[in-house]
Amino acid sequence: MKLRRIDNPPNLYLSEHREWLEPPPEANIEVYEEISGSILSKNDSPDLPFTWSVNPYRGCQHACSYCYARTYHEYLGLGAGTDFDTKLIVKLNAPQLLRRAFRRRDWKRESVNFSGITDCYQPLEAGYRITRRCLEVCVECNNPAVVVTRGFLVVRDADVLGELNRCAGAQVLVSIPFADAATCKLLEPQAPIPARRFEAIQRLHEAGVPVGVLISPVIAGLNDRDIPRILEQAAAAGARSASYTALRLPGSVEQVFLSRLREAMPLRAERIINRLRDVRGGQLSDSRFCERMRGHGPYWESIRSLFAISKRRYGLKGAYDAEPAPSGAYSAQRPQHGQLAFDFTGQAE
C-alpha cells in the first residue's frame, strides 16, 4: 500500500539525521509486532478528561497531518512525518495485559480511553482485531470505556460496545473536523471521508451505543466555519453530545503540518497560518497545561460562541470544549470546567 514520498523532519532525539540528495523512494507500510510490558498509560494532564488510556497500536495509517501524537514516534528513533503514517507497531498482547490490569486488587474499575496517541480503529485493526479483543476484556471485567476514533471500522464492534454499555458503560466520540470530503482528503489523506463518519454515528446510535461528535482539531481560519454544518449533521445522525479542541502543534508536528498545509493549499496557507498566530498570541502553539488546547482573542471567542450557539440549536449536550482554567490556576486536581465528565447514558455534561 503506497502513501506518499518519505517526508520526515529531523528527529530531535537523535544526534544526527540524513537528508535526501535526490527524490526519495515511495514509502510502503511496514508493520512491526511487539510484546509489550504494559498497556495502560496514566495521564495526569489537567487538559484531558481521562486518567487511563489504552493504545493497541503505535503510528496511524490515517496520516492526519496535524496529529499531536507524531512526536511519540521520535521516542522510538523514527520520524514524525511519514514514518508515523507507515511504520506501524502492533501490541499483540494488549488484551492479556488489560485483563491482568483489571484483575489487580487495587484496580477501581475506572473508565479507560481508547486511544490517547493513535486511532484504535485505523485499517490495521481490521486484521489484528486488538481493539475488539480489548473491548471484550472490558465486557468480561465490567469496566467502562470511551472510544475516540475517525475510523468507520468502529461500526463492526457495535455489538461489543452495546454490551459494554449495558453492563458497565461505554461511549464513542467520532472525530469529524471537516464538513467536506475534499478538505478532509488534503489533511487527513487516509481517513474515512466525513460522510462515512456521519454514517458511523448513525449506525452506532441505531445499535444503542451512546455516541457524540468531536470537532478536533479546530484550525482557526480553515474549518471553524464548518462547525454548524458538522453539528447539524451529527445531531441528525444520532449524536447526543458535541465537543471540540483547538489545534496544537508540539515539536516536529509543527513542521509536518505546515509543510503539508502549504503543499495542499498553497493559496490559503499563509492566511491560515496568520490566523493561527492570531489566536495564540503570535505563536503557532503553546505547550503549557491549560493553554495548549485553547485559543485567545476576539477570533477565538467568535469560535467559542459559534460552537455554543450551534450546540444549543441542534440539542447537543456539552462534552469536551477544551477550555480549562487558565494556566495560572493549575493545580494537582484536574479542573472540571471544560472537561469531559461521562455518565455513560449518552450524555456528557
VENRACOR-V730724 format. One line per field, one symbol per residue. psi: psi as a letter, one per 20 degrees, with the letter a starting at -180 (. if undefined). burial: 1 if it has 16 or more other ideal C-beta (glycine too) atoms within 10 Angstrom, else 0. A space follows every 50 residues. Layout:
psi=???
burial=???
This chain:
psi=opfrqpnprpoijqirrqqpirprrqpqppppppoqhrhppppjpiiqjq hpqpniqprpihkphjphihhhhhhjjrqidighhinqppnhjggghggg ghjqhjpklqqqporhjroikrhhhhghkggghhhhhgghjlpqqpppqi phihhhkhgghgghhhhhpqqpoppnhqhqhghghhimhjqqrhhhhhhg gghgghjjppqrqonoqoopifjhiigggghghgghijqirqrqqqpqmq cihgggghghghghmhhighhgghhghhikkiriqoiqqjhikrarrggh hhggggggghgghjkqqqenjkmrqqhijprhppqhpiroopjkjjqo.
burial=00110111101000000000000000100000000100111000011111 11111111111111111111111101011111111111111011101110 11000000001111111111111110011111111111101011111111 11111111011111100111111111111000110011111111011111 11111010111111111111111101110110111011111111111110 11111111011000100010011011011100001100111111100001 0011011001100101111111111000010001100111010101110
